[in-house]
Amino acid sequence: MKRAPKIFPEKIAVRFIIELVTYAFLVSVYLALILHFLVAWLKDLFTHQPVVYAFVSIILMILQAVGLEKLTAVLVNVNRRRQG
């Protein structure tokens, strides 16, 4: 009797979990750095220049998304090369 093909191979699941944990760690570090270094400046912008604050916040979100995605992709590719 033939076995049914696996719908979600174990190797893909492991890689997905590794990427997810890596991304979560990087987002946490990014948030900690932003809160530590930029919170006073962002609070001042929010209070005195809300329009500038809105633009700065959007730019920070876009930079976070692009930067962390690129960094995660590089780390996952390095891991894949190392594992073969």
Helices and strands as residue ranges (DSSP letters): H 10-48, H 50-83
